[in-house]
Amino acid sequence: MSEYELASKGPLKLKKVSDPQIKKKMKNKKIKNVGEKEIAEMVNSSNVRLVDMGYSKSVEPVAKTAAEIAFEKAKEKRSIEELKKKAFKSHRERILEFNVKMDKLTEYNDIPKVSWTK
């Protein structure tokens, strides 16, 4: 007598099952052989249905509002002015401006002096 002869071969039975008929549904594994012609027909028919409903396949560009156009113009104008300011200043002027900004900052932002001799 083998050890496995006494094992139950059916599904496990739970004690408090209200409906013993509930079973796991198996997935359908049907493979459909669809030809290229059939696929093309399906695509064409779906396009016809979309056009009939009022949808078009091609995407049309959306026109910009007056506010969007004004915003883009102002943005371009600001960037051009900023470039002119940068191009107008020489290196020496930039260094002088930087030094003035650094003088205005508090000493809190300075790097502390580190010395081993004092």
N, C-alpha and C positions, 0 to 999 in steps of 0.2 A: 504494500500500500504506500503510495507516494504522499508527500506532504501537501501537494497541490490538489489532490482529489476532493478534499473537504471544502475548498474555497468556493464561494458562490460566484457563479459566472454571469449573473444578471446585473442590472443597475442597482445601486444602493437604494434602500427603501427608508425614508424618513418617517418618524413616528407620527408627527402631527401635520400631515399633508392634507389640506382640505380638498384638493382636486388631484387625484392620482393620474389624470389623463394629460397633464401638462408635460409636454416633451419639447426638447430642443429642436428647433426647425433647422433643417439642412438647407444649405445654400444651393441654388440651382447652378449647375456648371455646364450650361449649354453654350456651345461655341457656334457663333453665327459666321457663316462664310459669306461675306459681302464683297461683291466685285467693285472695281473702280467705277464702272458705269452707274451702278446703283448709288454710290456715294455722291457722284457728281449730280445725279438727279435729285438727291435729298438736299444738297446744298442749294441748287437752283430753286427748288420749291420753297425752301425756307426764306431765300432772298425775296421771292415773289410775295410771300406772306408778310414779310416785314415792310415792303414797299406799300402793300395794300393797307397796312395798319397806320401808315404815316411815318414810319421810320425809314431812314435811308442808310445804306451801308457806309457811304463816305462821310467823313467828319469834316464839317465846314468850320473854318476859323471864325472865332467870335470877335466881333468888332469891339474896340475899346471905347470906354465912355469918355466924356469930355474931361472928367476929373482925373482919370488915369493918364490921358495925354498931357494934361497940364502938369501932373506930378513928374512925368518923365522929362518934360522940357526943363522944369525947375531943377531936377536932379542933374541933368547934363550941364546946365548953366553953372551950378555950384561946383561941379567937378572941374570945369574949364577954368573958373576963377581960382580954384585951389592950385591947379597946375601952373597958372600964370604967376601966382605968388611964390611958389617954390622955384620956378625958373628964374625969377627976377632977382632973388637973393643970392649973394655970393657966399662962399664958404665962410669967409670972415664974419659976415653979418649973422649967419646962423650960429656961429660959435659965440658971438657977443650976446645974442638973444638967449642962448642956452645958459650962459653965465649969469645973466640977469635973473632968469627963472630960478637958478640954483641959489642965488643970494636971497631971494624972497622966501625960500623954504626955511622952516625952523631947523634948529640944530638937532632936533630929535631925529631927523632923517639922515644926518651925517654918519659916516662910519667912524666909530670911536678909535682913537689913537691907541695903538698897542705898542708898548715899549717895555723891554726887559731891564733897561738900565735905570729907570726911575723908581 
